Amino acid sequence: MQFSNGYYAELLDRNGRGATEVLINPDSRTVQLEFGPAMMWNTSYGMTPARKQTAAAAIGPDQAVRMADQ
């Protein structure tokens, strides 16, 4: 979603389920977690995950930009 001061995006896992949300600053091209949803109610990737994660994300900045553009 585009707002006057930036973008808000929902990231999906490989199964198409919501994983977390991020804020995107178009001026600095930075991406940061939307801390409320990402940390508090997200039971897969938040502060108190319901299941243990076994692998870290392994994508670089260029791939992240290509994925975001899609």
mmJSON file of the N, C-alpha and C atoms, coordinates in Angstrom:
{"data_MODEL":{"atom_site":{
"group_PDB":["ATOM","ATOM","ATOM","ATOM","ATOM","ATOM","ATOM","ATOM","ATOM","ATOM","ATOM","ATOM","ATOM","ATOM","ATOM","ATOM","ATOM","ATOM","ATOM","ATOM","ATOM","ATOM","ATOM","ATOM","ATOM","ATOM","ATOM","ATOM","ATOM","ATOM","ATOM","ATOM","ATOM","ATOM","ATOM","ATOM","ATOM","ATOM","ATOM","ATOM","ATOM","ATOM","ATOM","ATOM","ATOM","ATOM","ATOM","ATOM","ATOM","ATOM","ATOM","ATOM","ATOM","ATOM","ATOM","ATOM","ATOM","ATOM","ATOM","ATOM","ATOM","ATOM","ATOM","ATOM","ATOM","ATOM","ATOM","ATOM","ATOM","ATOM","ATOM","ATOM","ATOM","ATOM","ATOM","ATOM","ATOM","ATOM","ATOM","ATOM","ATOM","ATOM","ATOM","ATOM","ATOM","ATOM","ATOM","ATOM","ATOM","ATOM","ATOM","ATOM","ATOM","ATOM","ATOM","ATOM","ATOM","ATOM","ATOM","ATOM","ATOM","ATOM","ATOM","ATOM","ATOM","ATOM","ATOM","ATOM","ATOM","ATOM","ATOM","ATOM","ATOM","ATOM","ATOM","ATOM","ATOM","ATOM","ATOM","ATOM","ATOM","ATOM","ATOM","ATOM","ATOM","ATOM","ATOM","ATOM","ATOM","ATOM","ATOM","ATOM","ATOM","ATOM","ATOM","ATOM","ATOM","ATOM","ATOM","ATOM","ATOM","ATOM","ATOM","ATOM","ATOM","ATOM","ATOM","ATOM","ATOM","ATOM","ATOM","ATOM","ATOM","ATOM","ATOM","ATOM","ATOM","ATOM","ATOM","ATOM","ATOM","ATOM","ATOM","ATOM","ATOM","ATOM","ATOM","ATOM","ATOM","ATOM","ATOM","ATOM","ATOM","ATOM","ATOM","ATOM","ATOM","ATOM","ATOM","ATOM","ATOM","ATOM","ATOM","ATOM","ATOM","ATOM","ATOM","ATOM","ATOM","ATOM","ATOM","ATOM","ATOM","ATOM","ATOM","ATOM","ATOM","ATOM","ATOM","ATOM","ATOM","ATOM","ATOM","ATOM","ATOM","ATOM","ATOM","ATOM","ATOM","ATOM"],
"id":[1,2,3,4,5,6,7,8,9,10,11,12,13,14,15,16,17,18,19,20,21,22,23,24,25,26,27,28,29,30,31,32,33,34,35,36,37,38,39,40,41,42,43,44,45,46,47,48,49,50,51,52,53,54,55,56,57,58,59,60,61,62,63,64,65,66,67,68,69,70,71,72,73,74,75,76,77,78,79,80,81,82,83,84,85,86,87,88,89,90,91,92,93,94,95,96,97,98,99,100,101,102,103,104,105,106,107,108,109,110,111,112,113,114,115,116,117,118,119,120,121,122,123,124,125,126,127,128,129,130,131,132,133,134,135,136,137,138,139,140,141,142,143,144,145,146,147,148,149,150,151,152,153,154,155,156,157,158,159,160,161,162,163,164,165,166,167,168,169,170,171,172,173,174,175,176,177,178,179,180,181,182,183,184,185,186,187,188,189,190,191,192,193,194,195,196,197,198,199,200,201,202,203,204,205,206,207,208,209,210],
"type_symbol":["N","C","C","N","C","C","N","C","C","N","C","C","N","C","C","N","C","C","N","C","C","N","C","C","N","C","C","N","C","C","N","C","C","N","C","C","N","C","C","N","C","C","N","C","C","N","C","C","N","C","C","N","C","C","N","C","C","N","C","C","N","C","C","N","C","C","N","C","C","N","C","C","N","C","C","N","C","C","N","C","C","N","C","C","N","C","C","N","C","C","N","C","C","N","C","C","N","C","C","N","C","C","N","C","C","N","C","C","N","C","C","N","C","C","N","C","C","N","C","C","N","C","C","N","C","C","N","C","C","N","C","C","N","C","C","N","C","C","N","C","C","N","C","C","N","C","C","N","C","C","N","C","C","N","C","C","N","C","C","N","C","C","N","C","C","N","C","C","N","C","C","N","C","C","N","C","C","N","C","C","N","C","C","N","C","C","N","C","C","N","C","C","N","C","C","N","C","C","N","C","C","N","C","C","N","C","C","N","C","C"],
"label_atom_id":["N","CA","C","N","CA","C","N","CA","C","N","CA","C","N","CA","C","N","CA","C","N","CA","C","N","CA","C","N","CA","C","N","CA","C","N","CA","C","N","CA","C","N","CA","C","N","CA","C","N","CA","C","N","CA","C","N","CA","C","N","CA","C","N","CA","C","N","CA","C","N","CA","C","N","CA","C","N","CA","C","N","CA","C","N","CA","C","N","CA","C","N","CA","C","N","CA","C","N","CA","C","N","CA","C","N","CA","C","N","CA","C","N","CA","C","N","CA","C","N","CA","C","N","CA","C","N","CA","C","N","CA","C","N","CA","C","N","CA","C","N","CA","C","N","CA","C","N","CA","C","N","CA","C","N","CA","C","N","CA","C","N","CA","C","N","CA","C","N","CA","C","N","CA","C","N","CA","C","N","CA","C","N","CA","C","N","CA","C","N","CA","C","N","CA","C","N","CA","C","N","CA","C","N","CA","C","N","CA","C","N","CA","C","N","CA","C","N","CA","C","N","CA","C","N","CA","C","N","CA","C","N","CA","C","N","CA","C","N","CA","C","N","CA","C"],
"label_alt_id":[null,null,null,null,null,null,null,null,null,null,null,null,null,null,null,null,null,null,null,null,null,null,null,null,null,null,null,null,null,null,null,null,null,null,null,null,null,null,null,null,null,null,null,null,null,null,null,null,null,null,null,null,null,null,null,null,null,null,null,null,null,null,null,null,null,null,null,null,null,null,null,null,null,null,null,null,null,null,null,null,null,null,null,null,null,null,null,null,null,null,null,null,null,null,null,null,null,null,null,null,null,null,null,null,null,null,null,null,null,null,null,null,null,null,null,null,null,null,null,null,null,null,null,null,null,null,null,null,null,null,null,null,null,null,null,null,null,null,null,null,null,null,null,null,null,null,null,null,null,null,null,null,null,null,null,null,null,null,null,null,null,null,null,null,null,null,null,null,null,null,null,null,null,null,null,null,null,null,null,null,null,null,null,null,null,null,null,null,null,null,null,null,null,null,null,null,null,null,null,null,null,null,null,null,null,null,null,null,null,null],
"label_comp_id":["MET","MET","MET","GLN","GLN","GLN","PHE","PHE","PHE","SER","SER","SER","ASN","ASN","ASN","GLY","GLY","GLY","TYR","TYR","TYR","TYR","TYR","TYR","ALA","ALA","ALA","GLU","GLU","GLU","LEU","LEU","LEU","LEU","LEU","LEU","ASP","ASP","ASP","ARG","ARG","ARG","ASN","ASN","ASN","GLY","GLY","GLY","ARG","ARG","ARG","GLY","GLY","GLY","ALA","ALA","ALA","THR","THR","THR","GLU","GLU","GLU","VAL","VAL","VAL","LEU","LEU","LEU","ILE","ILE","ILE","ASN","ASN","ASN","PRO","PRO","PRO","ASP","ASP","ASP","SER","SER","SER","ARG","ARG","ARG","THR","THR","THR","VAL","VAL","VAL","GLN","GLN","GLN","LEU","LEU","LEU","GLU","GLU","GLU","PHE","PHE","PHE","GLY","GLY","GLY","PRO","PRO","PRO","ALA","ALA","ALA","MET","MET","MET","MET","MET","MET","TRP","TRP","TRP","ASN","ASN","ASN","THR","THR","THR","SER","SER","SER","TYR","TYR","TYR","GLY","GLY","GLY","MET","MET","MET","THR","THR","THR","PRO","PRO","PRO","ALA","ALA","ALA","ARG","ARG","ARG","LYS","LYS","LYS","GLN","GLN","GLN","THR","THR","THR","ALA","ALA","ALA","ALA","ALA","ALA","ALA","ALA","ALA","ALA","ALA","ALA","ILE","ILE","ILE","GLY","GLY","GLY","PRO","PRO","PRO","ASP","ASP","ASP","GLN","GLN","GLN","ALA","ALA","ALA","VAL","VAL","VAL","ARG","ARG","ARG","MET","MET","MET","ALA","ALA","ALA","ASP","ASP","ASP","GLN","GLN","GLN"],
"label_asym_id":["A","A","A","A","A","A","A","A","A","A","A","A","A","A","A","A","A","A","A","A","A","A","A","A","A","A","A","A","A","A","A","A","A","A","A","A","A","A","A","A","A","A","A","A","A","A","A","A","A","A","A","A","A","A","A","A","A","A","A","A","A","A","A","A","A","A","A","A","A","A","A","A","A","A","A","A","A","A","A","A","A","A","A","A","A","A","A","A","A","A","A","A","A","A","A","A","A","A","A","A","A","A","A","A","A","A","A","A","A","A","A","A","A","A","A","A","A","A","A","A","A","A","A","A","A","A","A","A","A","A","A","A","A","A","A","A","A","A","A","A","A","A","A","A","A","A","A","A","A","A","A","A","A","A","A","A","A","A","A","A","A","A","A","A","A","A","A","A","A","A","A","A","A","A","A","A","A","A","A","A","A","A","A","A","A","A","A","A","A","A","A","A","A","A","A","A","A","A","A","A","A","A","A","A","A","A","A","A","A","A"],
"label_entity_id":["1","1","1","1","1","1","1","1","1","1","1","1","1","1","1","1","1","1","1","1","1","1","1","1","1","1","1","1","1","1","1","1","1","1","1","1","1","1","1","1","1","1","1","1","1","1","1","1","1","1","1","1","1","1","1","1","1","1","1","1","1","1","1","1","1","1","1","1","1","1","1","1","1","1","1","1","1","1","1","1","1","1","1","1","1","1","1","1","1","1","1","1","1","1","1","1","1","1","1","1","1","1","1","1","1","1","1","1","1","1","1","1","1","1","1","1","1","1","1","1","1","1","1","1","1","1","1","1","1","1","1","1","1","1","1","1","1","1","1","1","1","1","1","1","1","1","1","1","1","1","1","1","1","1","1","1","1","1","1","1","1","1","1","1","1","1","1","1","1","1","1","1","1","1","1","1","1","1","1","1","1","1","1","1","1","1","1","1","1","1","1","1","1","1","1","1","1","1","1","1","1","1","1","1","1","1","1","1","1","1"],
"label_seq_id":[1,1,1,2,2,2,3,3,3,4,4,4,5,5,5,6,6,6,7,7,7,8,8,8,9,9,9,10,10,10,11,11,11,12,12,12,13,13,13,14,14,14,15,15,15,16,16,16,17,17,17,18,18,18,19,19,19,20,20,20,21,21,21,22,22,22,23,23,23,24,24,24,25,25,25,26,26,26,27,27,27,28,28,28,29,29,29,30,30,30,31,31,31,32,32,32,33,33,33,34,34,34,35,35,35,36,36,36,37,37,37,38,38,38,39,39,39,40,40,40,41,41,41,42,42,42,43,43,43,44,44,44,45,45,45,46,46,46,47,47,47,48,48,48,49,49,49,50,50,50,51,51,51,52,52,52,53,53,53,54,54,54,55,55,55,56,56,56,57,57,57,58,58,58,59,59,59,60,60,60,61,61,61,62,62,62,63,63,63,64,64,64,65,65,65,66,66,66,67,67,67,68,68,68,69,69,69,70,70,70],
"pdbx_PDB_ins_code":[null,null,null,null,null,null,null,null,null,null,null,null,null,null,null,null,null,null,null,null,null,null,null,null,null,null,null,null,null,null,null,null,null,null,null,null,null,null,null,null,null,null,null,null,null,null,null,null,null,null,null,null,null,null,null,null,null,null,null,null,null,null,null,null,null,null,null,null,null,null,null,null,null,null,null,null,null,null,null,null,null,null,null,null,null,null,null,null,null,null,null,null,null,null,null,null,null,null,null,null,null,null,null,null,null,null,null,null,null,null,null,null,null,null,null,null,null,null,null,null,null,null,null,null,null,null,null,null,null,null,null,null,null,null,null,null,null,null,null,null,null,null,null,null,null,null,null,null,null,null,null,null,null,null,null,null,null,null,null,null,null,null,null,null,null,null,null,null,null,null,null,null,null,null,null,null,null,null,null,null,null,null,null,null,null,null,null,null,null,null,null,null,null,null,null,null,null,null,null,null,null,null,null,null,null,null,null,null,null,null],
"Cartn_x":[0.844,0.0,0.891,0.497,1.268,0.573,1.373,0.903,1.715,1.365,2.067,3.521,3.841,5.215,5.94,5.393,6.084,5.132,5.633,4.864,4.758,3.73,3.474,3.264,4.036,3.927,3.782,3.002,2.854,3.745,4.571,5.421,4.751,4.822,4.208,5.279,4.923,5.857,5.716,6.499,6.494,5.159,4.3,2.974,1.897,2.306,1.365,0.657,1.078,0.47,1.218,0.506,1.125,2.245,3.418,4.563,4.784,4.84,5.028,4.756,4.832,4.651,5.906,6.168,7.322,6.908,7.701,7.562,8.711,8.429,9.438,9.525,10.731,10.982,11.488,10.708,11.133,12.326,12.534,13.66,14.992,15.055,16.303,16.401,15.293,15.21,15.484,15.084,15.256,13.947,14.091,12.952,13.115,12.051,12.117,10.833,10.926,9.75,8.71,7.458,6.357,6.243,6.822,7.053,5.798,4.7,3.488,3.101,2.742,2.367,3.521,4.712,5.837,6.241,6.115,6.637,5.562,4.392,3.428,2.467,1.816,0.808,1.25,2.422,2.899,3.465,2.723,3.143,4.168,4.436,5.445,6.81,6.853,8.121,8.329,7.399,7.463,8.296,8.043,8.817,8.602,7.408,7.113,6.593,7.479,7.021,6.45,5.434,4.81,5.653,6.477,7.365,8.765,9.745,11.131,11.5,12.122,12.612,13.912,14.078,15.274,16.23,15.808,16.701,16.496,17.584,17.526,17.25,16.689,16.47,17.822,17.903,19.186,19.021,18.574,18.496,19.263,19.824,20.587,19.734,20.309,19.548,19.019,19.812,19.354,18.162,18.221,17.103,15.873,16.061,14.942,14.247,15.017,14.437,13.646,14.224,13.507,12.198,12.252,11.046,10.01,10.451,9.518,8.883,9.661,9.123,8.055,8.196,7.192,5.885],
"Cartn_y":[-1.168,0.0,1.234,2.219,3.452,4.528,5.212,6.337,7.567,8.701,9.936,9.938,9.17,9.171,7.848,6.929,5.673,4.553,3.349,2.164,1.208,0.409,-0.623,-1.897,-2.942,-4.173,-5.378,-6.329,-7.6,-8.623,-9.306,-10.356,-11.7,-12.558,-13.871,-14.945,-16.057,-17.18,-17.96,-19.008,-19.749,-20.421,-20.532,-21.115,-20.064,-18.803,-17.732,-17.182,-17.615,-17.114,-15.869,-14.976,-13.768,-14.086,-13.493,-13.736,-12.554,-11.353,-10.152,-8.937,-7.758,-6.519,-5.668,-4.873,-3.982,-2.59,-1.606,-0.225,0.06,0.74,1.021,2.528,3.07,4.497,4.691,5.343,5.478,6.414,7.344,8.267,7.589,6.882,6.23,4.791,4.266,2.885,1.874,2.227,1.312,0.6,-0.59,-1.405,-1.744,-1.586,-1.954,-2.666,-3.475,-4.179,-3.204,-3.542,-2.845,-3.531,-2.926,-3.616,-4.134,-3.422,-3.918,-5.302,-5.425,-6.73,-7.737,-7.288,-8.213,-8.85,-8.11,-8.613,-9.099,-8.548,-8.839,-9.981,-9.95,-10.972,-12.017,-11.855,-12.797,-14.038,-15.136,-16.328,-17.177,-16.878,-17.633,-16.968,-15.629,-14.933,-13.849,-13.695,-12.608,-12.92,-12.203,-12.321,-13.665,-14.231,-15.507,-16.484,-16.975,-17.858,-19.167,-19.659,-20.927,-22.11,-21.901,-22.975,-22.392,-23.22,-22.777,-22.633,-21.521,-21.336,-22.112,-22.749,-23.553,-22.953,-21.951,-21.361,-19.858,-19.158,-17.701,-17.34,-16.171,-15.684,-15.501,-15.902,-15.83,-15.149,-13.892,-13.137,-11.839,-11.365,-10.129,-8.942,-7.755,-6.531,-6.473,-6.906,-6.855,-7.768,-8.968,-9.897,-9.36,-8.736,-8.166,-7.077,-6.238,-5.181,-5.799,-6.825,-7.486,-8.098,-8.737,-9.351,-8.301,-7.192,-6.116,-5.488,-5.367,-4.802,-5.689,-6.996,-7.921,-7.773],
"Cartn_z":[0.0,0.0,0.0,-0.764,-0.812,0.017,0.837,1.638,1.265,1.784,1.433,1.893,2.927,3.447,3.248,2.467,2.224,1.863,1.984,1.609,2.789,2.752,3.747,2.948,3.233,2.463,3.378,2.937,3.643,2.952,3.711,3.17,3.401,2.404,2.475,2.577,3.224,3.253,1.946,1.779,0.51,0.229,1.222,1.027,0.782,0.697,0.432,1.655,2.847,4.084,4.545,5.208,5.726,6.707,6.495,7.379,8.308,7.757,8.555,7.684,8.254,7.506,7.626,6.593,6.597,6.146,6.569,6.125,5.166,4.062,3.049,2.856,3.037,2.844,1.421,0.539,-0.853,-1.034,-0.121,-0.253,0.049,1.157,1.555,1.039,0.498,0.0,1.109,2.337,3.457,3.759,4.318,4.704,6.172,6.947,8.363,8.747,9.782,10.271,10.792,10.604,11.261,12.617,13.644,14.906,15.599,15.544,16.192,15.688,14.404,13.88,13.895,13.541,13.401,14.719,15.798,17.061,18.025,17.967,19.017,18.678,17.531,17.275,16.272,15.681,14.679,15.368,15.359,16.106,15.36,14.1,13.36,13.395,13.323,13.2,14.258,15.168,16.14,17.365,18.447,19.682,20.367,20.232,20.883,19.841,18.973,17.897,18.421,17.745,18.123,17.684,16.672,16.218,16.035,16.185,16.069,14.601,14.267,12.915,12.765,11.615,11.411,10.405,9.655,8.662,8.619,8.429,8.297,6.842,6.629,5.273,4.602,3.352,2.654,1.307,1.328,0.088,0.27,-0.803,-0.762,-1.14,-1.02,-1.307,-2.742,-3.724,-5.113,-5.343,-4.778,-4.919,-4.192,-3.047,-2.295,-3.116,-3.806,-4.645,-5.795,-6.44,-7.546,-7.046,-5.9,-5.347,-4.994,-4.418,-4.047,-5.292,-6.353,-7.59,-8.198,-7.986,-8.548,-7.804],
"occupancy":[1.0,1.0,1.0,1.0,1.0,1.0,1.0,1.0,1.0,1.0,1.0,1.0,1.0,1.0,1.0,1.0,1.0,1.0,1.0,1.0,1.0,1.0,1.0,1.0,1.0,1.0,1.0,1.0,1.0,1.0,1.0,1.0,1.0,1.0,1.0,1.0,1.0,1.0,1.0,1.0,1.0,1.0,1.0,1.0,1.0,1.0,1.0,1.0,1.0,1.0,1.0,1.0,1.0,1.0,1.0,1.0,1.0,1.0,1.0,1.0,1.0,1.0,1.0,1.0,1.0,1.0,1.0,1.0,1.0,1.0,1.0,1.0,1.0,1.0,1.0,1.0,1.0,1.0,1.0,1.0,1.0,1.0,1.0,1.0,1.0,1.0,1.0,1.0,1.0,1.0,1.0,1.0,1.0,1.0,1.0,1.0,1.0,1.0,1.0,1.0,1.0,1.0,1.0,1.0,1.0,1.0,1.0,1.0,1.0,1.0,1.0,1.0,1.0,1.0,1.0,1.0,1.0,1.0,1.0,1.0,1.0,1.0,1.0,1.0,1.0,1.0,1.0,1.0,1.0,1.0,1.0,1.0,1.0,1.0,1.0,1.0,1.0,1.0,1.0,1.0,1.0,1.0,1.0,1.0,1.0,1.0,1.0,1.0,1.0,1.0,1.0,1.0,1.0,1.0,1.0,1.0,1.0,1.0,1.0,1.0,1.0,1.0,1.0,1.0,1.0,1.0,1.0,1.0,1.0,1.0,1.0,1.0,1.0,1.0,1.0,1.0,1.0,1.0,1.0,1.0,1.0,1.0,1.0,1.0,1.0,1.0,1.0,1.0,1.0,1.0,1.0,1.0,1.0,1.0,1.0,1.0,1.0,1.0,1.0,1.0,1.0,1.0,1.0,1.0,1.0,1.0,1.0,1.0,1.0,1.0],
"B_iso_or_equiv":[0.0,0.0,0.0,0.0,0.0,0.0,0.0,0.0,0.0,0.0,0.0,0.0,0.0,0.0,0.0,0.0,0.0,0.0,0.0,0.0,0.0,0.0,0.0,0.0,0.0,0.0,0.0,0.0,0.0,0.0,0.0,0.0,0.0,0.0,0.0,0.0,0.0,0.0,0.0,0.0,0.0,0.0,0.0,0.0,0.0,0.0,0.0,0.0,0.0,0.0,0.0,0.0,0.0,0.0,0.0,0.0,0.0,0.0,0.0,0.0,0.0,0.0,0.0,0.0,0.0,0.0,0.0,0.0,0.0,0.0,0.0,0.0,0.0,0.0,0.0,0.0,0.0,0.0,0.0,0.0,0.0,0.0,0.0,0.0,0.0,0.0,0.0,0.0,0.0,0.0,0.0,0.0,0.0,0.0,0.0,0.0,0.0,0.0,0.0,0.0,0.0,0.0,0.0,0.0,0.0,0.0,0.0,0.0,0.0,0.0,0.0,0.0,0.0,0.0,0.0,0.0,0.0,0.0,0.0,0.0,0.0,0.0,0.0,0.0,0.0,0.0,0.0,0.0,0.0,0.0,0.0,0.0,0.0,0.0,0.0,0.0,0.0,0.0,0.0,0.0,0.0,0.0,0.0,0.0,0.0,0.0,0.0,0.0,0.0,0.0,0.0,0.0,0.0,0.0,0.0,0.0,0.0,0.0,0.0,0.0,0.0,0.0,0.0,0.0,0.0,0.0,0.0,0.0,0.0,0.0,0.0,0.0,0.0,0.0,0.0,0.0,0.0,0.0,0.0,0.0,0.0,0.0,0.0,0.0,0.0,0.0,0.0,0.0,0.0,0.0,0.0,0.0,0.0,0.0,0.0,0.0,0.0,0.0,0.0,0.0,0.0,0.0,0.0,0.0,0.0,0.0,0.0,0.0,0.0,0.0],
"pdbx_formal_charge":[null,null,null,null,null,null,null,null,null,null,null,null,null,null,null,null,null,null,null,null,null,null,null,null,null,null,null,null,null,null,null,null,null,null,null,null,null,null,null,null,null,null,null,null,null,null,null,null,null,null,null,null,null,null,null,null,null,null,null,null,null,null,null,null,null,null,null,null,null,null,null,null,null,null,null,null,null,null,null,null,null,null,null,null,null,null,null,null,null,null,null,null,null,null,null,null,null,null,null,null,null,null,null,null,null,null,null,null,null,null,null,null,null,null,null,null,null,null,null,null,null,null,null,null,null,null,null,null,null,null,null,null,null,null,null,null,null,null,null,null,null,null,null,null,null,null,null,null,null,null,null,null,null,null,null,null,null,null,null,null,null,null,null,null,null,null,null,null,null,null,null,null,null,null,null,null,null,null,null,null,null,null,null,null,null,null,null,null,null,null,null,null,null,null,null,null,null,null,null,null,null,null,null,null,null,null,null,null,null,null],
"auth_seq_id":[1,1,1,2,2,2,3,3,3,4,4,4,5,5,5,6,6,6,7,7,7,8,8,8,9,9,9,10,10,10,11,11,11,12,12,12,13,13,13,14,14,14,15,15,15,16,16,16,17,17,17,18,18,18,19,19,19,20,20,20,21,21,21,22,22,22,23,23,23,24,24,24,25,25,25,26,26,26,27,27,27,28,28,28,29,29,29,30,30,30,31,31,31,32,32,32,33,33,33,34,34,34,35,35,35,36,36,36,37,37,37,38,38,38,39,39,39,40,40,40,41,41,41,42,42,42,43,43,43,44,44,44,45,45,45,46,46,46,47,47,47,48,48,48,49,49,49,50,50,50,51,51,51,52,52,52,53,53,53,54,54,54,55,55,55,56,56,56,57,57,57,58,58,58,59,59,59,60,60,60,61,61,61,62,62,62,63,63,63,64,64,64,65,65,65,66,66,66,67,67,67,68,68,68,69,69,69,70,70,70],
"auth_comp_id":["MET","MET","MET","GLN","GLN","GLN","PHE","PHE","PHE","SER","SER","SER","ASN","ASN","ASN","GLY","GLY","GLY","TYR","TYR","TYR","TYR","TYR","TYR","ALA","ALA","ALA","GLU","GLU","GLU","LEU","LEU","LEU","LEU","LEU","LEU","ASP","ASP","ASP","ARG","ARG","ARG","ASN","ASN","ASN","GLY","GLY","GLY","ARG","ARG","ARG","GLY","GLY","GLY","ALA","ALA","ALA","THR","THR","THR","GLU","GLU","GLU","VAL","VAL","VAL","LEU","LEU","LEU","ILE","ILE","ILE","ASN","ASN","ASN","PRO","PRO","PRO","ASP","ASP","ASP","SER","SER","SER","ARG","ARG","ARG","THR","THR","THR","VAL","VAL","VAL","GLN","GLN","GLN","LEU","LEU","LEU","GLU","GLU","GLU","PHE","PHE","PHE","GLY","GLY","GLY","PRO","PRO","PRO","ALA","ALA","ALA","MET","MET","MET","MET","MET","MET","TRP","TRP","TRP","ASN","ASN","ASN","THR","THR","THR","SER","SER","SER","TYR","TYR","TYR","GLY","GLY","GLY","MET","MET","MET","THR","THR","THR","PRO","PRO","PRO","ALA","ALA","ALA","ARG","ARG","ARG","LYS","LYS","LYS","GLN","GLN","GLN","THR","THR","THR","ALA","ALA","ALA","ALA","ALA","ALA","ALA","ALA","ALA","ALA","ALA","ALA","ILE","ILE","ILE","GLY","GLY","GLY","PRO","PRO","PRO","ASP","ASP","ASP","GLN","GLN","GLN","ALA","ALA","ALA","VAL","VAL","VAL","ARG","ARG","ARG","MET","MET","MET","ALA","ALA","ALA","ASP","ASP","ASP","GLN","GLN","GLN"],
"auth_asym_id":["A","A","A","A","A","A","A","A","A","A","A","A","A","A","A","A","A","A","A","A","A","A","A","A","A","A","A","A","A","A","A","A","A","A","A","A","A","A","A","A","A","A","A","A","A","A","A","A","A","A","A","A","A","A","A","A","A","A","A","A","A","A","A","A","A","A","A","A","A","A","A","A","A","A","A","A","A","A","A","A","A","A","A","A","A","A","A","A","A","A","A","A","A","A","A","A","A","A","A","A","A","A","A","A","A","A","A","A","A","A","A","A","A","A","A","A","A","A","A","A","A","A","A","A","A","A","A","A","A","A","A","A","A","A","A","A","A","A","A","A","A","A","A","A","A","A","A","A","A","A","A","A","A","A","A","A","A","A","A","A","A","A","A","A","A","A","A","A","A","A","A","A","A","A","A","A","A","A","A","A","A","A","A","A","A","A","A","A","A","A","A","A","A","A","A","A","A","A","A","A","A","A","A","A","A","A","A","A","A","A"],
"auth_atom_id":["N","CA","C","N","CA","C","N","CA","C","N","CA","C","N","CA","C","N","CA","C","N","CA","C","N","CA","C","N","CA","C","N","CA","C","N","CA","C","N","CA","C","N","CA","C","N","CA","C","N","CA","C","N","CA","C","N","CA","C","N","CA","C","N","CA","C","N","CA","C","N","CA","C","N","CA","C","N","CA","C","N","CA","C","N","CA","C","N","CA","C","N","CA","C","N","CA","C","N","CA","C","N","CA","C","N","CA","C","N","CA","C","N","CA","C","N","CA","C","N","CA","C","N","CA","C","N","CA","C","N","CA","C","N","CA","C","N","CA","C","N","CA","C","N","CA","C","N","CA","C","N","CA","C","N","CA","C","N","CA","C","N","CA","C","N","CA","C","N","CA","C","N","CA","C","N","CA","C","N","CA","C","N","CA","C","N","CA","C","N","CA","C","N","CA","C","N","CA","C","N","CA","C","N","CA","C","N","CA","C","N","CA","C","N","CA","C","N","CA","C","N","CA","C","N","CA","C","N","CA","C","N","CA","C","N","CA","C","N","CA","C","N","CA","C"],
"pdbx_PDB_model_num":[1,1,1,1,1,1,1,1,1,1,1,1,1,1,1,1,1,1,1,1,1,1,1,1,1,1,1,1,1,1,1,1,1,1,1,1,1,1,1,1,1,1,1,1,1,1,1,1,1,1,1,1,1,1,1,1,1,1,1,1,1,1,1,1,1,1,1,1,1,1,1,1,1,1,1,1,1,1,1,1,1,1,1,1,1,1,1,1,1,1,1,1,1,1,1,1,1,1,1,1,1,1,1,1,1,1,1,1,1,1,1,1,1,1,1,1,1,1,1,1,1,1,1,1,1,1,1,1,1,1,1,1,1,1,1,1,1,1,1,1,1,1,1,1,1,1,1,1,1,1,1,1,1,1,1,1,1,1,1,1,1,1,1,1,1,1,1,1,1,1,1,1,1,1,1,1,1,1,1,1,1,1,1,1,1,1,1,1,1,1,1,1,1,1,1,1,1,1,1,1,1,1,1,1,1,1,1,1,1,1]
}}}
